Amino acid sequence: MSDCILLGDKGYLSSEVQVDLFNYANITLGTPKRINQKDYKPQFCLFKKHRKRIETLFSQLCDQFMIRRNYAKTFEGFKTRVLAKITALTIVQFINKNY
């Protein structure tokens, strides 16, 4: 990836990381500021909407599909199990959106 904008979490406020990404691949790291910081500006509503959806999906992968618990013995088994869990989540999202 290069020449793009990445949206980071509030934990990615390090100016060193932002400068390194920009110098290495011309990537702008956009992180929302905390309310108590000097240059606080509310985040663009479309970004907030997408961030909430992504965080909800990660939460569902961890809680409902237990993606962290994986007892695969080989890399192929690991890959298959993770792909199955992501596919199941995608199907659930598709069903919920269309019905």
C-alpha positions in Angstrom: 0.0 0.0 0.0 1.2 3.5 -0.7 -0.3 7.0 -1.4 -3.3 6.5 0.7 -4.9 7.4 4.0 -5.2 4.9 6.8 -7.6 5.3 9.7 -6.0 4.4 13.0 -7.2 3.9 16.5 -6.8 6.5 19.2 -3.8 4.5 20.4 -1.8 5.3 17.2 -1.1 8.9 18.2 2.7 8.5 17.9 4.1 11.2 15.7 7.1 9.0 14.9 4.9 6.2 13.5 3.0 8.8 11.4 6.2 10.3 10.0 7.8 6.9 9.3 4.7 5.8 7.3 4.6 9.0 5.3 8.3 8.9 4.5 8.4 5.2 3.7 5.2 4.8 1.6 3.5 8.2 1.4 0.8 6.9 3.7 -1.1 9.4 5.8 -2.2 7.9 9.2 -5.4 9.6 10.3 -6.1 9.1 14.0 -9.0 10.8 15.9 -7.9 13.0 18.6 -9.1 12.6 22.2 -11.4 15.2 23.5 -8.9 16.5 26.1 -6.2 17.1 23.4 -5.2 20.5 22.1 -6.1 20.0 18.4 -9.3 18.1 19.0 -11.7 18.1 16.0 -14.7 15.7 15.8 -14.0 12.9 13.3 -15.8 12.9 9.9 -19.1 11.1 10.3 -18.5 8.6 7.5 -15.2 7.6 9.1 -16.9 7.1 12.4 -19.6 4.9 10.7 -17.0 2.7 9.0 -14.8 2.4 12.2 -17.8 1.3 14.2 -18.7 -1.4 11.7 -15.1 -2.7 11.6 -14.8 -2.8 15.3 -18.2 -4.6 15.6 -17.0 -7.2 13.1 -13.7 -7.7 15.0 -15.7 -8.1 18.2 -18.0 -10.7 16.6 -15.0 -12.6 15.3 -13.5 -12.7 18.7 -16.7 -13.4 20.8 -19.1 -15.4 18.6 -16.7 -17.1 16.3 -13.8 -17.5 18.8 -11.2 -16.7 16.2 -8.4 -16.5 18.8 -9.1 -20.1 19.8 -7.6 -22.2 17.1 -6.2 -25.7 17.7 -4.9 -26.3 14.2 -1.8 -28.5 13.9 -0.6 -27.2 10.5 -0.6 -23.9 8.7 -3.1 -25.3 6.2 -5.4 -26.3 9.0 -5.0 -22.8 10.6 -5.7 -21.1 7.3 -8.8 -23.3 6.6 -10.2 -22.6 10.1 -9.7 -18.9 9.9 -11.1 -18.7 6.4 -14.2 -20.7 7.5 -14.8 -18.4 10.4 -14.5 -15.3 8.2 -16.8 -16.9 5.6 -19.4 -17.6 8.3 -19.2 -14.0 9.5 -19.7 -12.8 5.9 -22.7 -15.0 5.4 -24.2 -13.8 8.7 -23.7 -10.1 7.6 -25.2 -10.8 4.2 -28.3 -12.5 5.7 -28.8 -9.7 8.3 -28.5 -7.0 5.7 -30.9 -8.6 3.2 -33.6 -9.7 5.5 
